[in-house]
Amino acid sequence: MQTFKLPSSETTRPGKAWLSMIDSDDERDERFPLVNPSIQHPIYVKAYPLRDPTDVPRIKAEIIEGNILIVKITPIAKRSVEETKSAISELVDFVKSIQGDIARLGEERIVMTPPTVKVWRRKENSALTVAPSGSGADEETE
């Protein structure tokens, strides 16, 4: 199994020193495995267009295989709002049922992950407040 060792002060410069980061030297203390040994195949990040409802089973199959999908919803959205809502609802229900994750990436895409991968979401900072609109203060305050 390959391991990853943290850079020491000698290897923090750019260039050939970074090549020594992947190593099989067992004398180093700080090591991290590069891959989970239980994964028997590569996990891919794939981009798929959602053109119509017949694409939904293929998208589900990719998630079951353990892949991460970035799904462009613009093609189906241009055809029908109702088909878009139905397909997205089916995908949300599916991902929740397998304990995967799904999140919106802007207006045109969603990201879907298998149960082993979670989407990081920024938590609201409770110390930061936004001034009410119309108060004349448009900046965040503490």
CORVENMO-V324701 format. One record per backbone hydrogen bond with DSSP energy under -0.5 kcal/mol. NH is the residue of the N-H (numbers start at 0). CO is the residue of the C=O. If there is no record, write none. Layout:
nh/co
NH/CO
NH/CO
This chain:
nh/co
2/22
3/31
4/20
5/29
10/7
11/8
17/14
18/15
19/16
20/17
21/18
22/2
22/20
27/24
30/28
31/3
33/1
36/34
38/35
39/37
43/41
45/43
45/67
47/45
47/69
49/71
50/48
54/51
55/52
58/54
59/55
60/56
61/57
62/58
63/59
64/60
65/62
66/61
67/43
68/111
69/45
70/68
70/109
71/47
71/69
72/70
72/107
73/107
75/49
76/72
77/73
78/74
79/75
83/79
84/80
85/81
86/82
87/83
88/84
89/85
90/86
91/87
92/88
93/89
94/90
95/91
96/92
97/93
98/95
99/94
100/112
102/110
104/108
105/103
108/104
109/70
110/102
111/68
112/100
116/113
125/123
127/124
128/140
130/138
134/131
137/135
140/128
